Amino acid sequence: QRRRDLWVLWFVVVCVVCKMASQTQTVTQTATAAAEQVKEVDLRKPPKEKKRLDYRPPEYWIKKVDLDFDVHKDTTTVRSVLTCYRNRGSPSGADLVLHGEDLTLKEVKLNGKVLSEGAEGYGHDEDKQLVIRGKLLPADPDELFKVETTVAICPEKNFQLSGLYKSGGMYCTQCEAEGFRRITYFLDRPDVMSLYTVRVEASKSEYPVLLSNGNQISSGDAADGRHYASFEDPHPKPCYLFALVVGNLKSIHSDFTTTSGRKVRLEIFSEPHNVAKLDWAMESLKKAMKWDEEKFGREYDLDVFNIVAVDDFNMGAMENKGLNVFNTALILASPDTSTDADYERIMGVIAHEYFHNWTGNRVTCRDWFQLTLKEGLTVFRDQEFSRDMASAAVKRIEDIIMLRSRQFPEDAGPMAHPIRPESYIAMDNFYTATVYEKGAEVIRMYQTLLSKHGFRKGMDLYFTRHDGQAVTCDDFRAAMADANTSDLKQFERWYLQAGTPVVTVESASYDPSLKQFTIVVSQSTPATPGQA
């Protein structure tokens, strides 16, 4: 048996080496292309640290966004029209500064007039952000104005997989946390919630499927064998939830009738050879939609819900409004090759991304320090869903095993941080077990303290107060407190303190005459990096 195993191992090694040798040229070409994207770094310039308490609202708000994508090989042209107005709290004459990264700027217009680069038009700051001179903008905060930019990008060479990039035979996007600035100039921050319309045009034969957020409002043929589709999302959203998919895809589809009687078209897309493995994902989606209506009273709010499976996706899945994008590893299932654990994981992740429609999309984060507001809460919701779909006890044991094996070591190590960090240099470093899994346990404590009925009352008030808003963990805590007439001020410490608390039993005694058992416990948290 051991000899046979060694021969099998040797065969696998030989196959891998041969495959690597056959791919050497491709890998070298990819590495060379990726190297071209490496930015020149000024080591004398320290990285900027962002702090939670430094939050300030933007100088301007963006009410509406109109995007037009013209997709061609090696160059995609993006035309953006931003309908803006001044924040009443910002000074008259403040500059409008738009984030942008790896964009080739072609043109800038203000209210239809072409601006030139310079003191009387637009410029760039030290971080290469686009600056529209404040003296050109309306002083009246009630007066709308339009900023139009045209940029060129190259998704084929976007190896960061952030923004718009090409994966195999399709174009797709990933904009959380700060990828939208790699598509067009924008206020790339989650508290800027806008209404979006999108038009995309591409080759009809190469890319027959065109998708974006919201409901499709038109489609048709264009010149030179091309076609287009237009979409409108009636709900305001932050730019990190923007999505675009252009590809040669096949799909399965079904319908779901909501509690109010609306029929929603469900469609799941993948590359043609993977279509046979999508059925379980569709079944899981329907289960999640029904459960959210029954448990939290949350009904889906668009005419369509689309999911796309992508081979090269740098996150497990992404909750883009009405157009979820998944890594194929978390959506494809076949009875021939998938285990029970695979099926359970796919159902849980499908549910997690769908549940974000309310806890993350309709109500989102004011800033990225509040990430656990959407992720901890949604992990809790998908855990509760999985408990109801299978064995509640087994699911709880699995969650605790994961918490102890992944999150406890994180909390005990040099990278320990609260579920709501106080500062960061790169936000991508905080998609952690602490923010997600410990964050879910903090949400569970609300339910334990307030009861399931009290927790549901708090959730209802949270949605009623903050639908269409970008809010904070403090807003969530306030909704829970107000709905239950409870004092949760001390509960904030769970958002401020890193580390795993240690509970010590100080004494225990039983009084037989009263038939009463008394236990006295104390709780403390060991010192963690940057905290006492």
Order of alpha helices (4+ residues) and beta strands (2+ residues): alpha-alpha-beta-beta-beta-beta-beta-beta-beta-beta-beta-beta-beta-beta-beta-beta-beta-beta-beta-beta-alpha-beta-beta-beta-alpha-beta-alpha-alpha-alpha-beta-alpha-beta-alpha-alpha-beta-beta
